[in-house]
Amino acid sequence: QVQLVESGGGLVQPGGSLRLSCAASGRIFSDTTMGWYRQPPGKERVLVANIIFGRSTHYAPWVKGRFTIPRDNAKNTLDLEMNSLTPEDTGVYYCRAEDVIDRNLEWWGQGTQVTVSS
């Protein structure tokens, strides 16, 4: 089993920055695929960025260099650093982890709300 707890969401002005954190516990290893997803209001959940097998980092095209996902294997955390935020970045942000053996087995955090508004 894996538990994921997100934190760090809130209200931020356009152009501002925010750092989200995902604390993982349980069956998490350095090569566990982990990532951040977001769900804008009234829309489906989509990938923001992930680290596959602990090695390869991928970002959604619309991130355009504004976000990074630093991972600390010693602390079992995956952060999401977001800069140059726009109202279109508003949504609930979720942390996800994938089992290292059975890739169909996944876990999600409860989500944290990010609102970008003046």
N, C-alpha and C positions, 0 to 999 in steps of 0.2 A: 504494500500500500504506500501511497505517496500523499502527502498533505502540502498544499500550496497556499500561502497567505500573502495577498498583495497589500501594499500600503503606499501612501504618498500622493494619492489623488487629491483633487481640490479645484478651486477656481483660480484661473490665471488669465491675465490680460493678453490680448493678441501681441505677438512678438516676444512674449515671455518664455520662460523655461520651467520645466518641472522634471523631477526625478521620481520614478516609481521603483518600488522594490518588491521582489518576490522571494519570500523565505520558504525554502523547500525542506521537507523532512521525510524520512522513510527511505524507500528504495531509490535513492538518487546516487548516481555515480558521475564521475568526471566525463564519461562519454554518453550520458543521458541527453537525448535531444530535448531542448527546452526552448520556449519562445514566448513572445507576447502577441496577443491578438486584441483587436478592438471591435466594438459594436456601436456604430453611430446610432442615434435615435431613429427608429423605424427602419433600420437596415440590418443586413446580415453581418455576422461576425467575420472579420477578415484578418489575415496575417499582417502583422506589423514587421516583425523580424524574428529570426530564430537562429539557434546554433545547433547544427546537425552533428550528432555523434561527438559533441564536444570540440569539434575542429572547424567546421565550415559555417561561416556566418552569412546569412542572407537577409536582405532588406526588401520590403515592398518598394516598387518603383517610385511611388508618390512620397516616400520618405525623403528622397533627394538630399541625402547627406545631413539631414537635420537631427536624426536620432542615432543613438548608439546603444548597444546592449552589453555592458560589461558584466562579466560573470566571475564570481569568486567561488571556486570549488572548495576551498577550505571552509568557507562559511555556508556553503550551499545556498547562495543567493544569485539571483539574476535580476539586474536592474534594467531600467529603461530610461535613458537620459534623452529628454526631448527639448529641443531648442526651436526658436522661430515659430512658435505655435500659432496656428490660425484657428478661427472658429470651426473649420472643417475637421479639426482634430478632436473635437468634442465627442465623447462617447464613454462607454464603459470598457475599461482595459482589463484583459484577463491574462493570466499566466497559465501556460500549458506545459506539461511534461509527458514524455512518451516512454513506454517501457523499452529497455535496451534489447530485450529478446522478442517480445510480441509487440510489434509496432502498431497493432490495432488496439492495444491497451493504452489508454491515455487518462490523464488527470487534469482537472481544471481548478483554478482558484475561484473564489467567490466574486472576484471583480472589484475594481475600484473606479469611481466616477472621476472623469476629467472634464471640466467645463472651461472652454476658452471664450471669454466674453469681456467686453469693456463695460 
